[in-house]
Amino acid sequence: MTLPTTRAHGCPFDPPPELAPLEPITPLRYPDGHLGWLVTGFTAARTVLSDPRFSNRPELRHIPVLEHVPEAESVTDAVAEHETDEAMPGWFVNMDRPEHTRYRRLLTRYFTRNRLAALEPRIEEITAAQLRVLADAGRPADLVSTFAMPISSTVICELLGVPYADHERFQEWTRTVVDLEAPRAEADAAFEALYGYLADLVRDKRTRAGDDMLGELVATGELTDEELASIAMILLVAGYEPTANMIALGAFALLEHPAQLAQIRADPAIADNAFDELMRYLTIAHQGAPNRAALEDVEVAGVLVSAGQTVTVSLPAANRDGAAFPDPDELDLTRAEAGRHLGFGHGLHQCLGQHLAKIQVRIAYLELFAAFPALRLAVPATDVPLREHSTNRGVRELLVTW
């Protein structure tokens, strides 16, 4: 089979239906003809994502879904371009140990629970400010552009030391980079523009470093400008774009599940577990599926994966595995197993900023639904425009009223 990527009509929160009946690991045909494997089982997914015998180096992996391929471009050329790129300096998400460990060690201290807990008062201030903007916008208002996106962008900008005044520029570049249907030339130009912007920012911090994360990383003297620009790009894009998607898509899901929304309104103490359950249920890592290359023969779920084969892990399918989550297609904010979800990945490459995302989403939901007790969709659910061709699931616009 080839990788299914389209959700069923009228099912905005569910993975592609073709994934449901599959075995935990199934043969997968890649666009270049490579025969690898698709993992949809929860236990098998954890195995692949945590076993060091599987590599994340891009030059070893095959790509299950081609990005930015106009009709006039040959698939052969597109595949060759995707599968020969080595990781850029500092692009630690595409590295294995020990290179990955070096970068992760430098960054982990900025994302500890205690350090992030100290940011909560400021995140509450940012959220309160956006609630006022939302109220002033009048009805109907777009929850994406007036609430979710400004909150996540402001938080990560202040943490990194990126001027929020430039948010329209870097958000536009990011939209193009993550849009899988954007022409290759446009995507490359947007990537270079965003990278160049951050490289200039890093050089500026060499002369006047502040007390933000990038300033502190510059002051260590352990990283080159190229490494710092790559790290800044990863953290900026991963720091605001998925979180904004989660705030908006999760709000959409809660508004469509009024009994669950009533639970979180009645008992705010379940907010953290509710976040985990929404991460499991929605799994916004949609087409940005983790891919790994087997460095040697490895057995996964009783199947022999040969050295050199690529394994693609479907996080949405793994998070709907009934063997791990009873009644997996039900949204249950009190689910005991919710914290086991793979929405942030697993193992070496598990999301560095997951706790920051959790804090933002928790505060956003509690404050939003408290401020607007009559909040509801302003359009039929079927008219909400979804982000179908992006690396992360989300909604392009979420019109609400109250």
C-alpha positions as CSV (number, residue, x, y, z in Angstrom):
1,M,0.0,0.0,0.0
2,T,0.9,3.7,-0.2
3,L,0.5,6.0,2.7
4,P,-3.1,7.3,3.1
5,T,-3.2,11.0,4.1
6,T,-6.9,12.1,3.5
7,R,-9.4,12.0,6.3
8,A,-12.9,10.8,5.6
9,H,-15.4,13.5,4.7
10,G,-17.2,14.7,7.8
11,C,-14.6,13.3,10.2
12,P,-12.3,16.2,10.9
13,F,-10.8,14.6,14.0
14,D,-10.1,11.1,12.8
15,P,-7.1,9.6,11.0
16,P,-7.5,8.4,7.4
17,P,-9.9,5.4,7.7
18,E,-7.6,3.1,5.7
19,L,-5.3,3.0,8.7
20,A,-7.7,1.5,11.1
21,P,-7.8,-2.2,9.9
22,L,-4.1,-2.6,9.4
23,E,-1.7,-4.9,11.3
24,P,0.7,-3.2,13.7
25,I,3.3,-3.2,10.9
26,T,2.4,-3.4,7.2
27,P,4.5,-3.2,4.0
28,L,4.5,0.3,2.5
29,R,5.5,1.4,-1.0
30,Y,7.3,4.7,-1.2
31,P,7.1,7.1,-4.1
32,D,10.6,6.1,-5.3
33,G,9.6,2.4,-5.4
34,H,11.3,1.5,-2.1
35,L,9.5,-1.2,-0.1
36,G,9.5,-0.4,3.6
37,W,7.1,-0.5,6.4
38,L,4.2,1.4,7.9
39,V,3.7,1.1,11.7
40,T,0.3,1.8,13.1
41,G,0.4,-0.2,16.3
42,F,1.1,1.6,19.6
43,T,3.7,-0.8,21.0
44,A,5.5,-1.2,17.6
45,A,5.6,2.6,17.3
46,R,7.3,3.0,20.7
47,T,9.8,0.3,19.7
48,V,10.8,2.0,16.4
49,L,11.0,5.5,18.0
50,S,13.1,4.4,20.9
51,D,15.4,1.8,19.4
52,P,18.9,3.2,18.5
53,R,19.1,0.7,15.7
54,F,16.7,3.0,13.8
55,S,18.3,6.2,12.4
56,N,16.7,9.6,11.8
57,R,19.4,10.7,9.3
58,P,17.7,12.1,6.2
59,E,20.2,10.7,3.7
60,L,19.3,7.1,4.9
61,R,15.5,7.5,4.9
62,H,12.9,7.3,2.1
63,I,10.1,9.8,2.1
64,P,6.5,8.4,2.1
65,V,4.8,11.7,1.0
66,L,6.5,14.0,-1.4
67,E,6.4,17.7,-0.5
68,H,6.3,20.8,-2.8
69,V,6.1,18.8,-6.0
70,P,4.5,20.7,-8.9
71,E,2.9,18.5,-11.6
72,A,5.6,19.4,-14.1
73,E,8.4,18.1,-11.9
74,S,9.3,14.5,-12.2
75,V,8.8,12.3,-9.2
76,T,12.3,10.9,-9.8
77,D,13.9,14.3,-9.5
78,A,11.8,15.2,-6.5
79,V,12.7,12.0,-4.7
80,A,16.4,12.5,-5.4
81,E,16.3,16.0,-3.9
82,H,14.5,14.8,-0.8
83,E,16.6,11.7,-0.1
84,T,20.1,13.0,-0.6
85,D,20.0,15.9,1.9
86,E,22.2,15.6,5.0
87,A,21.3,17.5,8.1
88,M,22.4,21.1,8.2
89,P,24.7,22.2,11.0
90,G,22.6,22.5,14.1
91,W,19.6,20.8,12.6
92,F,19.5,18.3,15.5
93,V,16.1,16.8,14.7
94,N,17.7,15.0,11.8
95,M,20.7,13.6,13.8
96,D,21.4,10.5,15.8
97,R,23.6,10.1,18.8
98,P,26.1,11.5,19.7
99,E,25.6,14.6,17.6
100,H,21.9,14.9,18.7
101,T,22.9,14.5,22.3
102,R,25.3,17.4,22.2
103,Y,22.6,19.8,21.1
104,R,19.9,18.4,23.2
105,R,22.1,18.8,26.3
106,L,22.5,22.5,25.6
107,L,18.8,23.0,25.2
108,T,17.1,20.8,27.8
109,R,17.7,23.2,30.6
110,Y,15.4,25.8,29.0
111,F,12.5,23.4,29.0
112,T,12.5,21.8,32.5
113,R,9.2,21.8,34.4
114,N,10.5,24.1,37.1
115,R,11.8,26.7,34.6
116,L,8.6,26.6,32.5
117,A,6.4,26.8,35.6
118,A,8.0,30.2,36.3
119,L,6.7,31.4,32.9
120,E,3.1,30.6,33.8
121,P,2.2,34.1,35.1
122,R,3.5,35.7,31.9
123,I,1.6,33.2,29.8
124,E,-1.6,34.0,31.8
125,E,-1.0,37.7,31.0
126,I,-0.5,37.1,27.3
127,T,-3.7,34.9,27.2
128,A,-5.7,37.6,29.1
129,A,-4.6,40.2,26.6
130,Q,-5.7,38.1,23.7
131,L,-9.0,37.4,25.3
132,R,-9.6,41.2,25.3
133,V,-8.6,41.3,21.7
134,L,-11.0,38.5,20.9
135,A,-13.9,40.3,22.8
136,D,-13.1,43.6,21.0
137,A,-13.1,41.9,17.6
138,G,-16.8,41.4,17.7
139,R,-18.9,38.5,16.7
140,P,-18.1,36.3,14.8
141,A,-14.4,36.2,15.6
142,D,-11.6,33.9,14.3
143,L,-10.1,31.9,17.1
144,V,-7.0,31.2,15.1
145,S,-5.8,34.7,14.1
146,T,-7.1,36.5,17.2
147,F,-6.3,34.0,19.9
148,A,-4.4,30.8,19.2
149,M,-1.7,32.2,16.9
150,P,-0.8,35.3,18.9
151,I,-0.5,33.5,22.2
152,S,1.9,30.8,20.9
153,S,3.9,33.3,18.8
154,T,4.3,35.7,21.7
155,V,5.4,33.1,24.1
156,I,8.0,31.5,21.9
157,C,9.3,34.9,20.7
158,E,9.8,36.1,24.3
159,L,11.5,32.8,25.3
160,L,13.9,32.8,22.3
161,G,14.5,36.6,22.0
162,V,12.8,37.0,18.6
163,P,11.1,40.3,18.1
164,Y,7.3,39.7,18.0
165,A,7.0,42.8,15.8
166,D,8.3,40.6,13.0
167,H,5.6,37.9,13.5
168,E,3.7,38.6,10.3
169,R,6.9,38.0,8.3
170,F,8.0,34.7,10.0
171,Q,4.5,33.4,10.1
172,E,4.1,33.9,6.4
173,W,7.4,32.2,5.7
174,T,6.4,29.3,7.9
175,R,3.0,28.9,6.3
176,T,4.7,28.3,3.0
177,V,7.4,26.0,4.3
178,V,4.8,23.7,6.0
179,D,2.3,23.8,3.1
180,L,3.0,20.5,1.3
181,E,1.3,21.8,-1.9
182,A,3.4,25.0,-2.1
183,P,5.6,24.9,-5.2
184,R,9.2,23.9,-4.5
185,A,10.7,27.2,-5.5
186,E,8.3,29.1,-3.2
187,A,9.0,26.7,-0.3
188,D,12.8,27.0,-0.8
189,A,12.6,30.8,-0.9
190,A,10.5,30.9,2.3
191,F,12.9,28.6,4.0
192,E,15.9,30.7,3.0
193,A,14.2,33.9,4.0
194,L,13.3,32.6,7.5
195,Y,16.8,31.1,8.0
196,G,18.4,34.3,6.8
197,Y,16.3,36.4,9.1
198,L,17.3,34.2,12.1
199,A,21.0,34.2,11.0
200,D,20.9,38.0,11.1
201,L,19.3,37.9,14.5
202,V,22.0,35.6,15.8
203,R,24.8,37.9,14.5
204,D,23.1,40.8,16.2
205,K,23.1,38.9,19.5
206,R,26.8,38.4,19.1
207,T,27.3,42.1,19.7
208,R,24.5,42.6,22.2
209,A,23.4,39.4,23.8
210,G,20.3,39.5,26.0
211,D,19.0,37.3,28.8
212,D,16.8,35.3,26.4
213,M,17.6,31.8,25.2
214,L,19.4,32.8,22.0
215,G,21.4,35.4,23.8
216,E,22.5,32.8,26.5
217,L,23.3,30.2,23.8
218,V,25.5,32.8,22.0
219,A,27.2,33.6,25.3
220,T,28.2,29.9,25.8
221,G,30.6,30.1,22.8
222,E,29.8,26.5,22.0
223,L,27.8,27.0,18.8
224,T,28.6,28.6,15.5
225,D,26.3,31.1,13.8
226,E,25.0,28.4,11.4
227,E,24.2,26.0,14.3
228,L,22.4,28.8,16.2
229,A,20.4,29.8,13.2
230,S,19.2,26.2,12.6
231,I,18.4,25.8,16.3
232,A,16.5,29.1,16.3
233,M,14.5,28.0,13.2
234,I,13.5,24.6,14.7
235,L,12.5,26.1,18.1
236,L,10.6,29.1,16.6
237,V,8.6,27.1,14.1
238,A,8.0,24.1,16.4
239,G,7.4,26.4,19.3
240,Y,4.4,28.3,17.9
241,E,2.9,26.6,14.8
242,P,1.9,23.2,16.3
243,T,0.8,24.8,19.6
244,A,-1.5,27.3,17.8
245,N,-2.9,24.4,15.8
246,M,-3.5,22.4,19.0
247,I,-5.3,25.3,20.7
248,A,-7.6,25.9,17.8
249,L,-8.2,22.3,16.7
250,G,-8.7,21.3,20.3
251,A,-11.2,24.1,20.9
252,F,-13.1,22.9,17.8
253,A,-13.2,19.4,19.1
254,L,-14.4,20.5,22.5
255,L,-17.1,22.7,21.0
256,E,-18.2,19.6,19.0
257,H,-18.2,17.5,22.2
258,P,-20.4,19.5,24.6
259,A,-20.4,16.9,27.3
260,Q,-16.6,16.8,27.4
261,L,-16.5,20.6,27.4
262,A,-18.9,20.7,30.3
263,Q,-16.5,18.4,32.2
264,I,-13.5,20.7,31.9
265,R,-15.7,23.7,32.8
266,A,-17.0,22.0,35.9
267,D,-13.6,20.6,37.0
268,P,-10.6,22.6,35.8
269,A,-8.3,20.1,37.7
270,I,-8.7,17.7,34.8
271,A,-7.2,20.2,32.4
272,D,-3.8,18.5,32.1
273,N,-5.3,15.1,31.5
274,A,-7.7,16.7,29.1
275,F,-4.7,18.1,27.1
276,D,-3.1,14.6,26.9
277,E,-6.4,13.1,25.7
278,L,-6.8,15.8,23.1
279,M,-3.2,15.2,21.9
280,R,-4.0,11.5,21.7
281,Y,-7.4,12.0,20.0
282,L,-6.3,14.7,17.5
283,T,-2.6,13.9,17.0
284,I,-1.8,17.0,15.1
285,A,1.4,15.5,13.7
286,H,-0.5,14.5,10.6
287,Q,1.7,14.2,7.5
288,G,4.9,14.9,9.4
289,A,5.1,11.2,10.2
290,P,8.3,10.1,11.8
291,N,10.5,8.0,9.4
292,R,13.4,5.9,10.5
293,A,16.0,3.8,8.6
294,A,17.0,0.4,10.0
295,L,20.8,0.3,10.5
296,E,20.6,-3.4,10.9
297,D,18.0,-6.2,10.9
298,V,15.5,-5.5,13.6
299,E,12.3,-7.5,14.5
300,V,9.3,-5.3,15.1
301,A,6.0,-6.8,16.2
302,G,7.1,-10.2,14.9
303,V,8.1,-8.8,11.5
304,L,11.8,-8.7,10.3
305,V,12.8,-5.2,9.2
306,S,15.9,-5.5,7.1
307,A,18.9,-3.2,7.3
308,G,18.4,-0.3,4.9
309,Q,14.6,-0.4,5.0
310,T,12.6,2.7,6.0
311,V,9.9,2.5,8.6
312,T,7.2,5.2,8.7
313,V,5.3,5.6,12.0
314,S,1.7,6.8,11.9
315,L,1.3,8.6,15.2
316,P,-2.5,9.2,14.6
317,A,-3.0,5.5,14.0
318,A,-0.9,4.5,17.0
319,N,-2.8,6.8,19.2
320,R,-6.1,5.1,18.1
321,D,-4.8,1.6,18.8
322,G,-7.5,-0.2,20.8
323,A,-4.9,-2.5,22.4
324,A,-3.4,0.6,24.2
325,F,-6.5,2.8,24.5
326,P,-9.9,1.2,25.2
327,D,-12.6,2.8,23.0
328,P,-9.9,4.6,21.1
329,D,-12.3,6.6,18.9
330,E,-14.0,8.2,21.9
331,L,-12.9,11.5,23.3
332,D,-12.7,11.0,27.1
333,L,-11.0,13.8,29.0
334,T,-10.7,11.6,32.1
335,R,-9.1,8.7,30.3
336,A,-6.6,7.0,32.6
337,E,-4.2,6.1,29.8
338,A,-4.2,9.5,28.1
339,G,-0.7,10.3,29.3
340,R,0.8,7.4,27.3
341,H,-0.1,9.1,24.0
342,L,2.6,9.5,21.3
343,G,1.4,13.0,20.1
344,F,4.9,14.4,21.0
345,G,6.7,11.3,19.6
346,H,8.8,9.0,21.8
347,G,12.4,8.3,22.6
348,L,15.4,10.3,21.6
349,H,13.4,12.8,19.4
350,Q,10.5,13.3,21.7
351,C,9.4,16.9,21.5
352,L,11.6,19.1,23.6
353,G,8.9,21.8,24.2
354,Q,6.0,19.5,25.1
355,H,5.7,20.9,28.7
356,L,5.6,24.5,27.3
357,A,2.9,23.5,24.9
358,K,0.9,21.8,27.6
359,I,1.0,24.9,29.9
360,Q,-0.1,27.2,27.0
361,V,-3.0,25.0,25.9
362,R,-4.2,24.4,29.5
363,I,-4.2,28.2,30.3
364,A,-5.8,29.0,26.9
365,Y,-8.7,26.6,27.4
366,L,-9.4,27.4,31.0
367,E,-9.4,31.1,30.4
368,L,-11.2,31.0,27.1
369,F,-14.1,28.9,28.3
370,A,-14.4,30.8,31.5
371,A,-14.5,34.2,29.8
372,F,-17.0,33.1,27.2
373,P,-19.4,30.6,28.8
374,A,-21.7,30.7,25.7
375,L,-18.9,30.2,23.2
376,R,-20.0,28.2,20.1
377,L,-19.2,27.8,16.5
378,A,-20.5,30.6,14.2
379,V,-20.6,28.3,11.2
380,P,-21.6,24.6,10.7
381,A,-18.8,22.3,11.6
382,T,-18.7,21.0,8.0
383,D,-17.8,24.6,6.9
384,V,-14.7,24.9,9.1
385,P,-11.7,25.0,6.7
386,L,-9.2,22.3,7.7
387,R,-5.5,22.3,7.0
388,E,-5.4,19.2,4.9
389,H,-2.0,19.6,3.1
390,S,0.2,20.7,6.0
391,T,2.7,18.8,8.1
392,N,0.5,19.5,11.2
393,R,-3.3,19.1,11.4
394,G,-5.3,22.2,12.2
395,V,-7.9,24.6,11.1
396,R,-7.2,27.6,8.8
397,E,-10.0,29.6,10.5
398,L,-12.4,28.9,13.4
399,L,-15.2,31.4,13.5
400,V,-16.9,31.5,16.9
401,T,-19.6,33.6,18.6
402,W,-21.0,33.9,22.1
